[in-house]
Amino acid sequence: MIHSLPTFNQDNSLEWQLNLIQHLDVGIVVLDKAFTVRLWNTFMVNHSGISAEHMLNAHLFSKFTDLPEDWLRRKIQTVIMLDNSAFTTWEERPWLFKFKSYRPITGSARHMYQNATLLPLKNAQGEVDHVAIIIYDVTDAATNRLSLLNANQELSRLSITDQLTGLSNRGYLESCIKSEFERFCRTQQKSSLVMLDIDYFKKVNDTHGHLVGDEVIRKISKCITMFTRTTDLAGRYGGEEFAILLINTPIGNAKIFAERLREAIENTVIQVDNLDLYVTVSLGISVSDKGYTDYNQWLNDADQALYRSKERGRNQVTLADYD
Ligand SMILES: Nc1nc2c(ncn2[C@@H]2O[C@H](COP(=O)(O)OP(=O)(O)OP(=O)(O)O)[C@@H](O)[C@H]2O)c(=O)[nH]1
């Protein structure tokens, strides 16, 4: 037997609409001007664990103390005053109602990410006297986007990091030296560049093997990190060569820094497996205010100074020759 559809009339259309609102897969809360709850649909019951009986006629902010009360009050008052809807996304505010996330495929999210719309509701006289808050569960989209962002951040971190030491890699170092040189040209605040190379490193490799050599490089990089301020930048320039950019540091201070680092490395026992190893380093320093026209000359002068430290017997610091 075929049932004809019920006739659409004022009475049962209201019932339908209420039923529809109750069972929509979005949260719907209706508030009056005093923030008293007038409607609390099934979505809100299921996710808050608070029944409609408890919420109806209750003051919203007394039941949900972790709501951003000042912000939401202002938002609702503006919606009523201007008779305009408002929208907030999870990017601006991850959630309005702090509900747990039960999504199996997005197990990483502990809370439900939400977008929310605030709609003005008019009475029979055409005056706005209620506001509907519609809550959309956007946990899947948000977690997908966040994991993409994390992956991109990790990728850009990896692209500037030396894998063996975790210091900056050569490409990143050079781009920082370049921008530091450009900053010097604008501000005339001098910075110094220290190049450092492990002495007789080939012998370490030849005697103990490449893996021990790698460990020595790692230990030296740790020493450099310990001595470097967070505002400075240390990186691995090549095999056993490092560069340290000392921001806002004149050559005198750079020399004190380099001398302390040289001495510390000379006195450090590098323990690898059962071996106690000692290495020394040679250093060269140049400062940015020597009339260079590009950063490569600055870099080259530090490298030349390092080369002279090697020539003079190693385990020493040499300043670039500016005469
Ligand atoms: N273990 C290891 N060795 C490296 C790495 N990169 C470069 N080397 C080695 O470092 C050594 C550098 O040797 P040289 O350039 O002759 O210099 P040196 O023996 O340190 O001598 P001086 O610099 O003149 O004091 C070479 O044997 C390279 O193979 C690395 O990542 N790991």
Ligand as a Chemical Component Dictionary entry (heavy atoms), coordinates in Angstrom:
data_LIG
# 
_chem_comp.id                   LIG 
_chem_comp.type                 NON-POLYMER 
_chem_comp.pdbx_formal_charge   0 
_chem_comp.three_letter_code    LIG 
# 
loop_
_chem_comp_atom.comp_id 
_chem_comp_atom.atom_id 
_chem_comp_atom.alt_atom_id 
_chem_comp_atom.type_symbol 
_chem_comp_atom.charge 
_chem_comp_atom.model_Cartn_x 
_chem_comp_atom.model_Cartn_y 
_chem_comp_atom.model_Cartn_z 
_chem_comp_atom.pdbx_ordinal 
LIG N1  N1  N 0 84.438 10.552 9.404 1  
LIG C1  C1  C 0 84.274 11.544 8.571 2  
LIG N2  N2  N 0 85.322 12.042 7.894 3  
LIG C2  C2  C 0 85.147 13.068 7.055 4  
LIG C3  C3  C 0 83.885 13.637 6.867 5  
LIG N3  N3  N 0 84.021 14.644 5.978 6  
LIG C4  C4  C 0 85.333 14.703 5.621 7  
LIG N4  N4  N 0 86.030 13.737 6.273 8  
LIG C5  C5  C 0 87.450 13.437 6.208 9  
LIG O1  O1  O 0 88.181 14.486 6.786 10 
LIG C6  C6  C 0 89.510 14.369 6.307 11 
LIG C7  C7  C 0 90.058 15.745 6.033 12 
LIG O2  O2  O 0 91.395 15.584 5.743 13 
LIG P1  P1  P 0 92.323 16.747 5.251 14 
LIG O3  O3  O 0 91.528 17.718 4.439 15 
LIG O4  O4  O 0 93.524 16.111 4.600 16 
LIG O5  O5  O 0 92.729 17.516 6.523 17 
LIG P2  P2  P 0 93.286 17.057 7.916 18 
LIG O6  O6  O 0 93.735 15.642 7.943 19 
LIG O7  O7  O 0 92.239 17.446 8.934 20 
LIG O8  O8  O 0 94.513 17.978 8.080 21 
LIG P3  P3  P 0 94.552 19.516 8.346 22 
LIG O9  O9  O 0 93.166 20.063 8.084 23 
LIG O10 O10 O 0 95.553 20.054 7.393 24 
LIG O11 O11 O 0 94.948 19.670 9.758 25 
LIG C8  C8  C 0 89.470 13.480 5.081 26 
LIG O12 O12 O 0 90.040 12.232 5.395 27 
LIG C9  C9  C 0 87.982 13.306 4.819 28 
LIG O13 O13 O 0 87.668 12.034 4.294 29 
LIG C10 C10 C 0 82.774 13.076 7.589 30 
LIG O14 O14 O 0 81.645 13.510 7.479 31 
LIG N5  N5  N 0 83.021 12.047 8.420 32 
# 
loop_
_chem_comp_bond.comp_id 
_chem_comp_bond.atom_id_1 
_chem_comp_bond.atom_id_2 
_chem_comp_bond.value_order 
_chem_comp_bond.pdbx_ordinal 
LIG N1  C1  SING 1  
LIG C1  N2  DOUB 2  
LIG C1  N5  SING 3  
LIG N2  C2  SING 4  
LIG C2  C3  DOUB 5  
LIG C2  N4  SING 6  
LIG C3  N3  SING 7  
LIG C3  C10 SING 8  
LIG N3  C4  DOUB 9  
LIG C4  N4  SING 10 
LIG N4  C5  SING 11 
LIG C5  O1  SING 12 
LIG C5  C9  SING 13 
LIG O1  C6  SING 14 
LIG C6  C7  SING 15 
LIG C6  C8  SING 16 
LIG C7  O2  SING 17 
LIG O2  P1  SING 18 
LIG P1  O3  DOUB 19 
LIG P1  O4  SING 20 
LIG P1  O5  SING 21 
LIG O5  P2  SING 22 
LIG P2  O6  DOUB 23 
LIG P2  O7  SING 24 
LIG P2  O8  SING 25 
LIG O8  P3  SING 26 
LIG P3  O9  DOUB 27 
LIG P3  O10 SING 28 
LIG P3  O11 SING 29 
LIG C8  O12 SING 30 
LIG C8  C9  SING 31 
LIG C9  O13 SING 32 
LIG C10 O14 DOUB 33 
LIG C10 N5  SING 34 
# 
